[in-house]
């Protein structure tokens, strides 16, 4: 999505200030939680990738991440054909549905 040149992107400090005000939390707490979550997502991606490549035993991956995380990753992303993705009809069929009304 492109942001119009006259508007420009908002500074991160505005967004952080809004979150801190809303949650009544200190900036350091919010930044620490965001960093921790980001690092965990990278860790999870690396562990799952190593497991899929066969360099890491699935049992070891379950120990590192938990069985539920590994099970969800093993099922793979849901494709629209399986009916798992939200809004899987696609933009063209939504437009056609609007025109029929």
MMTF fields as JSON, N, C-alpha, C and O atoms, coordinates in Angstrom:
{
  "mmtfVersion": "1.0.0",
  "mmtfProducer": "UNKNOWN",
  "numBonds": 403,
  "numAtoms": 404,
  "numGroups": 101,
  "numChains": 1,
  "numModels": 1,
  "chainsPerModel": [1],
  "groupsPerChain": [101],
  "chainIdList": ["A"],
  "bondAtomList": [4, 2, 8, 6, 12, 10, 16, 14, 20, 18, 24, 22, 28, 26, 32, 30, 36, 34, 40, 38, 44, 42, 48, 46, 52, 50, 56, 54, 60, 58, 64, 62, 68, 66, 72, 70, 76, 74, 80, 78, 84, 82, 88, 86, 92, 90, 96, 94, 100, 98, 104, 102, 108, 106, 112, 110, 116, 114, 120, 118, 124, 122, 128, 126, 132, 130, 136, 134, 140, 138, 144, 142, 148, 146, 152, 150, 156, 154, 160, 158, 164, 162, 168, 166, 172, 170, 176, 174, 180, 178, 184, 182, 188, 186, 192, 190, 196, 194, 200, 198, 204, 202, 208, 206, 212, 210, 216, 214, 220, 218, 224, 222, 228, 226, 232, 230, 236, 234, 240, 238, 244, 242, 248, 246, 252, 250, 256, 254, 260, 258, 264, 262, 268, 266, 272, 270, 276, 274, 280, 278, 284, 282, 288, 286, 292, 290, 296, 294, 300, 298, 304, 302, 308, 306, 312, 310, 316, 314, 320, 318, 324, 322, 328, 326, 332, 330, 336, 334, 340, 338, 344, 342, 348, 346, 352, 350, 356, 354, 360, 358, 364, 362, 368, 366, 372, 370, 376, 374, 380, 378, 384, 382, 388, 386, 392, 390, 396, 394, 400, 398],
  "bondOrderList": [1, 1, 1, 1, 1, 1, 1, 1, 1, 1, 1, 1, 1, 1, 1, 1, 1, 1, 1, 1, 1, 1, 1, 1, 1, 1, 1, 1, 1, 1, 1, 1, 1, 1, 1, 1, 1, 1, 1, 1, 1, 1, 1, 1, 1, 1, 1, 1, 1, 1, 1, 1, 1, 1, 1, 1, 1, 1, 1, 1, 1, 1, 1, 1, 1, 1, 1, 1, 1, 1, 1, 1, 1, 1, 1, 1, 1, 1, 1, 1, 1, 1, 1, 1, 1, 1, 1, 1, 1, 1, 1, 1, 1, 1, 1, 1, 1, 1, 1, 1],
  "groupList": [{"groupName": "UNK", "atomNameList": ["N", "CA", "C", "O"], "elementList": ["N", "C", "C", "O"], "formalChargeList": [0, 0, 0, 0], "bondAtomList": [1, 0, 2, 1, 3, 2], "bondOrderList": [1, 1, 2], "singleLetterCode": "X", "chemCompType": "L-PEPTIDE LINKING"}],
  "groupTypeList": [0, 0, 0, 0, 0, 0, 0, 0, 0, 0, 0, 0, 0, 0, 0, 0, 0, 0, 0, 0, 0, 0, 0, 0, 0, 0, 0, 0, 0, 0, 0, 0, 0, 0, 0, 0, 0, 0, 0, 0, 0, 0, 0, 0, 0, 0, 0, 0, 0, 0, 0, 0, 0, 0, 0, 0, 0, 0, 0, 0, 0, 0, 0, 0, 0, 0, 0, 0, 0, 0, 0, 0, 0, 0, 0, 0, 0, 0, 0, 0, 0, 0, 0, 0, 0, 0, 0, 0, 0, 0, 0, 0, 0, 0, 0, 0, 0, 0, 0, 0, 0],
  "groupIdList": [1, 2, 3, 4, 5, 6, 7, 8, 9, 10, 11, 12, 13, 14, 15, 16, 17, 18, 19, 20, 21, 22, 23, 24, 25, 26, 27, 28, 29, 30, 31, 32, 33, 34, 35, 36, 37, 38, 39, 40, 41, 42, 43, 44, 45, 46, 47, 48, 49, 50, 51, 52, 53, 54, 55, 56, 57, 58, 59, 60, 61, 62, 63, 64, 65, 66, 67, 68, 69, 70, 71, 72, 73, 74, 75, 76, 77, 78, 79, 80, 81, 82, 83, 84, 85, 86, 87, 88, 89, 90, 91, 92, 93, 94, 95, 96, 97, 98, 99, 100, 101],
  "secStructList": [7, 7, 7, 7, 6, 6, 6, 7, 7, 7, 7, 2, 2, 2, 2, 2, 2, 2, 2, 2, 2, 2, 2, 6, 7, 7, 2, 2, 2, 2, 2, 2, 2, 2, 2, 2, 2, 2, 2, 2, 2, 2, 2, 2, 2, 2, 2, 2, 2, 2, 2, 2, 6, 6, 1, 1, 7, 2, 2, 2, 2, 2, 2, 2, 2, 7, 2, 2, 2, 2, 2, 2, 2, 2, 2, 7, 7, 7, 7, 4, 4, 4, 6, 7, 1, 6, 6, 6, 6, 7, 2, 2, 2, 2, 2, 2, 2, 2, 2, 2, 7],
  "xCoordList": [0.843, 0.0, 0.887, 1.807, 0.622, 1.413, 0.782, -0.44, 1.618, 1.16, 1.353, 2.44, 0.314, 0.463, 1.63, 1.877, 2.34, 3.547, 3.251, 4.073, 2.079, 1.784, 1.501, 1.647, 1.099, 0.801, 2.066, 2.405, 2.758, 3.976, 3.671, 2.581, 4.605, 4.38, 4.422, 5.155, 3.626, 3.638, 4.905, 5.377, 5.455, 6.624, 6.239, 5.124, 7.161, 6.928, 6.613, 5.884, 7.155, 6.924, 5.444, 4.954, 4.727, 3.288, 2.545, 1.677, 2.892, 2.227, 2.554, 1.68, 3.82, 4.232, 3.537, 3.105, 3.428, 2.747, 1.276, 0.74, 0.626, -0.775, -0.924, -1.809, -0.061, -0.124, 0.107, -0.607, 1.085, 1.393, 0.234, -0.112, -0.359, -1.511, -2.673, -3.31, -2.95, -4.093, -3.934, -4.877, -2.739, -2.495, -1.998, -1.802, -1.797, -1.258, 0.017, 0.142, 0.947, 2.194, 3.374, 3.236, 4.517, 5.75, 6.274, 6.062, 6.958, 7.499, 8.456, 8.444, 9.274, 10.227, 9.526, 9.992, 8.413, 7.659, 7.121, 7.215, 6.555, 5.987, 7.082, 6.921, 8.196, 9.285, 9.894, 10.259, 10.011, 10.562, 9.652, 10.129, 8.351, 7.403, 7.434, 7.391, 7.507, 7.554, 8.83, 8.8, 9.945, 11.211, 11.196, 11.651, 10.67, 10.596, 9.727, 10.088, 8.593, 7.703, 8.371, 8.254, 9.068, 9.755, 10.859, 11.01, 11.632, 12.711, 12.131, 12.68, 11.031, 10.422, 9.92, 10.063, 9.339, 8.852, 10.005, 9.859, 11.146, 12.314, 12.825, 13.158, 12.89, 13.335, 12.438, 12.921, 11.133, 10.172, 10.369, 10.363, 10.542, 10.737, 11.996, 12.0, 13.063, 14.325, 14.186, 14.637, 13.573, 13.398, 12.542, 12.884, 11.444, 10.573, 11.268, 11.094, 12.047, 12.782, 13.797, 13.913, 14.526, 15.509, 14.833, 15.374, 13.66, 12.922, 12.482, 12.597, 11.981, 11.522, 12.669, 12.477, 13.849, 15.017, 15.628, 16.522, 15.156, 15.663, 16.896, 17.498, 17.277, 18.45, 18.111, 19.006, 16.823, 16.366, 15.271, 14.334, 15.391, 14.411, 13.077, 13.078, 11.934, 10.635, 10.402, 9.757, 10.92, 10.759, 11.508, 11.016, 12.685, 13.456, 12.748, 12.741, 12.15, 11.399, 10.195, 9.875, 9.519, 8.388, 8.855, 8.16, 10.04, 10.573, 10.904, 10.703, 11.408, 11.825, 10.641, 10.667, 9.601, 8.496, 7.169, 6.3, 7.015, 5.721, 5.041, 5.188, 4.309, 3.716, 2.658, 2.519, 1.923, 0.864, 1.436, 0.891, 2.529, 3.153, 3.661, 3.474, 4.304, 4.84, 3.705, 3.798, 2.638, 1.497, 0.843, 0.492, 0.681, 0.081, 0.965, 0.471, 2.268, 3.187, 3.205, 3.386, 3.021, 3.02, 1.836, 1.908, 0.728, -0.46, -0.323, -1.05, 0.611, 0.865, -0.198, -1.2, 0.015, -0.978, -2.232, -2.17, -3.349, -4.618, -4.835, -4.712, -5.151, -5.386, -6.872, -7.698, -7.23, -8.641, -9.443, -10.638, -8.803, -9.518, -9.983, -11.004, -9.227, -9.61, -10.585, -11.08, -10.866, -11.849, -11.322, -12.112, -10.016, -9.478, -9.193, -9.24, -8.903, -8.54, -9.786, -10.804, -9.685, -10.792, -10.892, -9.873, -12.077, -12.233, -11.669, -11.089, -11.829, -11.18, -11.888, -11.438, -12.966, -13.683, -12.913, -13.041, -12.132, -11.368, -12.076, -13.29, -11.312, -11.85, -12.824, -13.828, -12.546, -13.421, -14.817, -15.796, -14.93, -16.269, -17.0, -18.227, -16.283, -16.939, -17.491, -18.591, -16.725, -17.194, -18.431, -19.399, -18.404, -19.554, -20.773, -21.892, -20.572, -21.682, -22.296, -23.515, -21.462, -21.974, -22.81, -23.82, -22.401, -23.122, -24.471, -25.415, -24.579, -25.856, -26.907, -28.097, -26.493, -27.465, -28.34, -29.207],
  "yCoordList": [-1.171, 0.0, 1.232, 1.339, 2.137, 3.352, 4.449, 4.601, 5.205, 6.326, 7.585, 7.809, 8.416, 9.649, 10.486, 10.538, 11.136, 11.885, 13.019, 13.323, 13.647, 14.781, 14.34, 15.129, 13.091, 12.6, 12.071, 12.47, 11.189, 10.6, 9.614, 9.645, 8.758, 7.792, 8.473, 9.441, 7.952, 8.475, 8.019, 6.907, 8.854, 8.421, 7.287, 7.247, 6.39, 5.267, 5.741, 5.072, 6.888, 7.401, 7.696, 7.526, 8.135, 8.381, 7.081, 7.029, 6.037, 4.754, 4.169, 3.625, 4.284, 3.784, 4.556, 3.963, 5.863, 6.682, 6.278, 6.207, 6.014, 5.586, 4.269, 4.134, 3.292, 1.985, 2.145, 1.546, 2.936, 3.139, 3.814, 3.433, 4.816, 5.488, 4.531, 4.481, 3.768, 2.864, 1.765, 1.442, 1.194, 0.085, 0.55, -0.257, 1.842, 2.408, 1.668, 1.173, 1.61, 0.882, 1.787, 2.782, 1.417, 2.137, 1.753, 0.633, 2.691, 2.424, 1.23, 0.415, 1.13, 0.023, -1.333, -2.308, -1.398, -2.655, -3.072, -4.236, -2.107, -2.396, -2.813, -3.787, -2.078, -2.42, -3.773, -4.523, -4.096, -5.398, -6.533, -7.562, -6.35, -7.391, -7.564, -8.688, -6.461, -6.543, -7.232, -8.056, -6.896, -7.522, -9.014, -9.828, -9.366, -10.772, -11.557, -12.661, -10.991, -11.674, -11.827, -12.875, -10.79, -10.853, -11.89, -12.635, -11.941, -12.924, -14.336, -15.242, -14.534, -15.853, -16.279, -17.443, -15.362, -15.705, -16.135, -17.071, -15.461, -15.846, -17.207, -18.052, -17.424, -18.702, -19.838, -20.896, -19.606, -20.623, -20.939, -22.108, -19.926, -20.144, -20.951, -21.825, -20.663, -21.381, -22.828, -23.727, -23.074, -24.451, -25.253, -26.39, -24.683, -25.398, -25.646, -26.702, -24.68, -24.862, -25.993, -26.837, -26.009, -27.067, -28.432, -29.425, -28.485, -29.746, -30.207, -31.387, -29.281, -29.642, -30.087, -30.933, -29.534, -29.927, -31.231, -31.774, -31.744, -32.995, -32.852, -33.854, -31.644, -31.416, -31.444, -31.471, -31.439, -31.447, -32.482, -32.523, -33.306, -34.353, -33.717, -32.764, -34.218, -33.656, -33.691, -32.8, -34.709, -34.789, -33.642, -33.062, -33.33, -32.21, -30.886, -29.999, -30.745, -29.531, -29.382, -28.271, -30.496, -30.454, -30.004, -29.259, -30.466, -30.076, -28.582, -27.908, -28.073, -26.675, -25.712, -24.622, -26.111, -25.199, -25.588, -24.74, -26.855, -27.34, -28.128, -27.822, -29.128, -30.03, -29.338, -29.654, -28.406, -27.738, -26.882, -26.869, -26.172, -25.333, -26.195, -25.861, -27.308, -28.207, -28.859, -29.009, -29.246, -29.863, -28.878, -29.252, -27.647, -26.638, -26.371, -26.193, -26.342, -26.108, -27.299, -27.125, -28.499, -29.699, -29.78, -30.393, -29.159, -29.196, -28.247, -28.375, -27.289, -26.37, -25.305, -25.35, -24.345, -23.287, -23.845, -24.728, -23.312, -23.783, -23.12, -21.903, -23.916, -23.372, -23.072, -23.657, -22.18, -21.878, -23.103, -23.189, -24.041, -25.244, -26.076, -26.76, -26.016, -26.76, -25.976, -26.492, -24.742, -23.946, -23.394, -23.035, -23.314, -22.864, -21.384, -20.782, -20.792, -19.39, -18.526, -18.798, -17.493, -16.576, -15.735, -15.267, -15.538, -14.746, -15.44, -14.794, -16.735, -17.508, -17.405, -18.007, -16.666, -16.559, -15.744, -15.977, -14.812, -13.991, -12.687, -12.567, -11.731, -10.397, -10.364, -9.654, -11.125, -11.062, -11.572, -10.993, -12.648, -13.154, -12.212, -12.128, -11.502, -10.524, -9.374, -8.888, -8.935, -7.852, -8.298, -7.545, -9.509, -10.022, -10.136, -9.859, -10.535, -10.673, -9.308, -9.195, -8.259, -6.912, -6.429, -5.752, -6.768, -6.309, -6.992, -6.407, -8.226, -8.949, -8.4, -8.643, -7.667, -7.159, -6.087, -5.559],
  "zCoordList": [0.0, 0.0, 0.0, 0.81, -0.879, -0.974, -0.14, -0.112, 0.532, 1.337, 0.509, -0.022, 0.388, -0.394, 0.124, 1.329, -0.786, -0.434, 0.544, 1.408, 0.412, 1.294, 2.73, 3.663, 2.907, 4.255, 4.903, 6.017, 4.229, 4.764, 5.89, 6.461, 6.205, 7.273, 8.643, 8.849, 9.564, 10.936, 11.634, 11.396, 12.484, 13.244, 14.201, 14.72, 14.418, 15.316, 16.722, 17.455, 17.105, 18.455, 18.692, 19.809, 17.657, 17.804, 18.09, 18.962, 17.349, 17.543, 18.912, 19.587, 19.319, 20.624, 21.738, 22.727, 21.588, 22.594, 22.714, 23.82, 21.583, 21.61, 22.36, 23.205, 22.058, 22.725, 24.223, 25.028, 24.598, 26.019, 26.752, 27.871, 26.114, 26.726, 26.883, 27.935, 25.833, 25.849, 26.89, 27.613, 26.962, 27.889, 29.25, 30.158, 29.384, 30.629, 31.035, 32.155, 30.104, 30.329, 29.987, 29.276, 30.508, 30.247, 28.862, 28.398, 28.212, 26.877, 26.884, 25.961, 27.917, 27.983, 28.065, 27.476, 28.788, 28.874, 27.516, 27.127, 26.798, 25.484, 24.509, 23.774, 24.498, 23.589, 23.924, 23.019, 25.197, 25.598, 25.152, 24.674, 25.304, 24.871, 23.357, 22.857, 22.631, 21.169, 20.706, 19.791, 21.335, 20.969, 21.281, 20.477, 22.452, 22.837, 21.858, 21.45, 21.484, 20.539, 19.178, 18.542, 18.73, 17.443, 17.432, 16.463, 18.507, 18.593, 18.623, 17.995, 19.344, 19.385, 18.011, 17.638, 17.257, 15.915, 15.014, 14.228, 15.12, 14.331, 14.783, 13.953, 16.101, 16.667, 16.178, 15.774, 16.221, 15.782, 14.303, 13.916, 13.483, 12.051, 11.777, 10.91, 12.513, 12.312, 12.75, 12.042, 13.899, 14.387, 13.409, 13.081, 12.944, 12.006, 10.668, 10.06, 10.217, 8.972, 9.107, 8.218, 10.207, 10.433, 10.517, 10.031, 11.129, 11.219, 9.826, 9.495, 9.02, 7.677, 6.783, 5.91, 6.986, 6.2, 6.69, 6.042, 7.828, 8.356, 9.229, 9.615, 9.541, 10.382, 11.867, 12.711, 12.184, 13.565, 13.708, 12.911, 14.713, 14.978, 15.386, 16.165, 14.883, 15.273, 16.784, 17.337, 17.44, 18.895, 19.586, 20.554, 19.081, 19.63, 19.356, 20.21, 18.166, 17.845, 18.767, 19.19, 19.087, 20.028, 21.408, 22.1, 21.798, 23.104, 23.12, 24.13, 22.008, 21.935, 21.811, 22.383, 21.066, 20.761, 21.393, 21.598, 21.698, 22.164, 21.065, 19.881, 21.459, 20.473, 19.609, 18.427, 20.19, 19.431, 18.299, 17.195, 18.569, 17.541, 16.393, 15.223, 16.737, 15.703, 14.92, 13.702, 15.609, 14.92, 13.952, 12.833, 14.366, 13.476, 12.273, 11.159, 12.495, 11.386, 10.439, 9.234, 10.961, 10.133, 9.219, 8.154, 9.624, 8.776, 7.595, 6.61, 7.685, 6.578, 6.482, 7.197, 5.599, 5.424, 4.763, 3.908, 5.177, 4.608, 3.255, 3.118, 2.285, 0.953, 0.781, 1.483, -0.131, -0.349, -0.78, -0.498, -1.453, -1.891, -0.707, -0.783, 0.396, 1.588, 2.448, 3.45, 2.072, 2.802, 4.105, 4.979, 4.264, 5.534, 5.58, 6.652, 4.465, 4.466, 4.558, 3.921, 5.354, 5.491, 4.232, 3.723, 3.727, 2.521, 1.308, 0.435, 1.239, 0.186, -1.165, -2.139, -1.238, -2.51, -3.533, -4.735, -3.08, -4.006, -4.309, -4.145, -4.744, -4.968, -6.133, -6.076, -7.193, -8.366, -8.069, -8.539, -7.295, -6.988, -6.04, -6.095, -5.172, -4.293, -5.114, -4.851, -6.112, -6.967, -7.738, -7.849, -8.265, -9.008, -8.102, -8.535, -6.864, -5.92, -5.634, -5.512, -5.526, -5.287, -6.458, -6.263, -7.67, -8.856, -8.971, -9.503, -8.479, -8.574, -7.639, -7.838, -6.626, -5.644, -6.22, -5.524]
}
